[in-house]
């Protein structure tokens, strides 16, 4: 699995999100997701939303996924 494919899948699950996914080995991935859907949600709920976009790939083709999930307002403050 390639980082750009994971980014495409995550992007498809969020309207107008900014998504960046990187990997050194195409097994362990880091994702930055900036989406308005995260507004009012705690970190665990945000991660669950991202995992939902990837379904059964998590734990199989995607061995590990580190997620940084922000609302657009939070990202602007970064």
Secondary structure by P-SEA (a helix, b strand, c coil): ccaaaaaaaaaaaccbbbbbbbbcccccbbbbbbbcccccccaaaaaaaaaaaacccccccccbbbbbcccaaaaaac
